[in-house]
Amino acid sequence: MENTRVLIATDEKTLKDVLNEMFEKKTGSENHLSIEEDKISKTQACKLIGCTPPTLDKLIKQGKFKQYSLASRRYFLRSEIIEALRK
């Protein structure tokens, strides 16, 4: 049976520490970025992948990479691209 934790009325710092610890155990990563730090542009994504923008568009349509939008701005998450490249 997997270890479980029960949180009972705690302060914000303790809650953050516990959630970070759980995230690190699950992902095996101590160096995680915030969403703002993880967002990259299409140009940056192309450089990271090593492809041209039209090729990236094809890969998005094939479902290999996920593109997000906020208003009229489009972006990618560096961590998701790296994870997809590992597969």
N, C-alpha and C positions, 0 to 999 in steps of 0.2 A: 504494500500500500504506500502511496506517495505521501511525503510529509505535507501536512497542511498547517496553516497558521490561522489563528483567529485574532482579529484586531478589535480591541475594545477601547473606546474613547481615548484617543491619543492626540498628541500635538502634531502640528503640520510637519515639523522636521523629522520626527520619528516615522511618520507615515511615508514621507519621501525616501528616507533611508531604507525602509523595509521594501518599498516598491522597487527602488534601484537595485537592491540586493537580489530580489526575485528576478528582475529583468536580466541582470548579469548572469545568474545561474542558468536561465533559460536560453539566452543567446550566446553565452560563453564570451561575452564582450564587456570589457570595463570601459572602453572608450566609445560611448555613444553620443551622437550629436543631437542637438535640438532640431526641430523641423526647420527653423530659420537657417541654421548652419548647414543643414543637409540639402536644402533646395539648390538646384543648379539650372542654368539655362539650357536651351537646346544646343547651342554652340559648345558649351562645356560638356554636355552629354555626348555629343559627337566625338569630341577629343578623347573623352574617357573610354568610349567604346572603340574608337578608331574607325569611324565611318563618316560618310557624307550625310547631310540633312535629308536628301531623298531616300537614302538607305534606311535611316532612322525612322522615317515615316512608314516605310514598308514593315519594319520590325514592330512598330507600334500596332499597325493593322493586324499583324500576325499574332499579337498578344504577348510578344516577348518582353516588351517594356511598357510601363504604365506612365502616361502623361497626365499631369494635373493642370487645372486652370483656376485662376483666381481673377475674377473680372475678365479682362482681355489678355492677361498675362498667362503664359504657359510655362510650366517648369517640370522638372524631374527630381526624384530623390536619389542622391548619390548612393546611399546605402542599398536601395532597391536595384540600381543598375549593377553595382558590384555583386550583389547576391545573384542576380540573373546571369551574370557573366561566369559565375562559379559553377552553374548548373550545366 
